[in-house]
Amino acid sequence: MDENGNMYYNIIQSDLSLKEYYAQIQEQVDNGKNQDLLDGGEKVALNFIKEYLDHNFAKPYMFEFYENASIEDFF
């Protein structure tokens, strides 16, 4: 969720099933690729915002990142 209350959802552009898609990503990380996926979420979230929402100006200070967020955190 950003500072305006907008919620962002994962958009998967793949012909693979979700199980296959995530297994492929896990294999890439295990092989040393896409290491940003291991950082706890901030880089992943910013990458999503930049790539899928085309907000190239996004910076970490613009967002409040939650770890172990519950649904109540979004209302």
Buried (B, 14 or more C-beta within 10 A) or exposed (E): BBEEEEEEEEEEEEEEEEEEBEEEBEEEBEEEEEEEBEEEEEBBBBBBBEEEEEBEEBEEEEBEEEEEEEEEEEE
